[in-house]
Amino acid sequence: MTPQTLATTCCVVGGGPAGMMLAYLLARRGVRVTVIEKHPDFFRDFRGDTVHPSTLELFHELGLLDEFLKLPHQQVQTVGGVFGDFPFHIADFRHVSAQCRFVALMPQWDFLEFLSGQAKKFPNFDLRMQHEATGLTRDDGRVTGVEVRTSDGTVQIQADLVVGCDGRNSTAREAAGLEVVESGVPIDVLWFRISRQASDPDQLFGIVNYGRALILINRDQYFQAGLVVQKGSFGAIRSAGMETFRQTILKMAPYFAERVNELQDWDQIKLLTVQINRLRRWHRPGLLCIGDAAHAMSPVGGVGINLAIQDAVAAANLLAPALREGRLDETHLAAVQQRREFPAQVTQFLQTGAHRGLSHVFRNPGPLQAPWPFKVAVQIPGVQRVMGHVVGMGVRPEHIADGRRPESPGAPAWQTVVIGAAAAALAFAVVFLRQRQSAA
């Protein structure tokens, strides 16, 4: 049977943050766009739920911020924790140059439902759930569309441009044969929920001790908790049993004594296999990859969703006129990579430095003491503001081409790079000093 054929100007593969933001922005600017999403809804647990000031600034420029902030969310103004018995603050968002000087914690499905609801106001927007990309169509070396599997059979969607926004296991990327460069990552994360009490930490909080790191994200009635473990160790952790896992959590956070038994089954524990990788080339004729499909991020800093959205904004700014006027060529796609590759590489560089620091934590299963370089670094005047900007606004934050521009511009790109380089140098210095201490 001949598959059904549909036609559109831009087919977005994947209805995640990058895909939905790009589709909304293109539809808003008059481009006919179709989004295909393989799942029946947006509900996925333990997905990126941190909406940073840079993303909130985009909603302000679009005139959607007030409506967006009516959705249930928590606001994080500072990030801190305890390293051994040393309490610290690492980032302060209260001084960033943006309308919202906080990180909003919001379920990703609410974020995506909001964006799709806004996009559906445009007649040139088409969202197709339970449509799974299985391959690409080509003509004379150019990508011309997507092969799609649905519950009713197969469909071919012909498009002037296909954009792969389908994450780190991207079908579009694989079908296009784009080369992936992997970076070694020493960590994985075990996500789970545990109920929250009023006396618990209310800001984003981390505990580093006993050869582990525990992340606690306040979701009002519960914590979204992440245990950072050595890569590949989940099998051994499971073999040791649930009681041993509970005792590990209790040792790090004794105030969970009355709640740790909420964890009864391994189905409650979700493994995130952490990756950092990037494409050498983000595009082929007729195809572009952005977000995790172009550069998979570690959960360090919670920046992945926000970097993906920045990619989408840059892509819409650079591609919408050419798509609308039917004059798109590969130079436009290359311009997106040229614009967004540098911020992705800087962010991955910083995350890699943080990973190296964490890898030393795994070597000591006993009680830890924070190294003195770390203690000095986090108490340098202004360092929390610097890190608040690096994490909250990122490198080279984008703006909506025809949106309401911010009243107070953020730091210029060169300043952010200098700040980022200083932070990376600090991370490497800590690692180097710890290595020397271990060798002594």
Beta strands, then each sheet from edge to edge (+ up, - down):
strand 1: 4-13
strand 2: 33-37
strand 3: 50-51
strand 4: 74-76
strand 5: 78-83
strand 6: 86-92
strand 7: 103-105
strand 8: 125-129
strand 9: 132-139
strand 10: 142-150
strand 11: 153-164
strand 12: 180-183
strand 13: 187-195
strand 14: 204-209
strand 15: 212-218
strand 16: 222-230
strand 17: 270-272
strand 18: 276-279
strand 19: 283-284
strand 20: 287-289
strand 21: 295-296
sheet 1: 8+ 2+ 1+ 11+ 10- 9+
sheet 2: 8+ 2+ 1+ 11+ 20+ 19-
sheet 3: 3+ 7- 4+
sheet 4: 6+ 5- 14- 15+ 16- 13+ 17-
sheet 5: 12+ 18- 21+
end
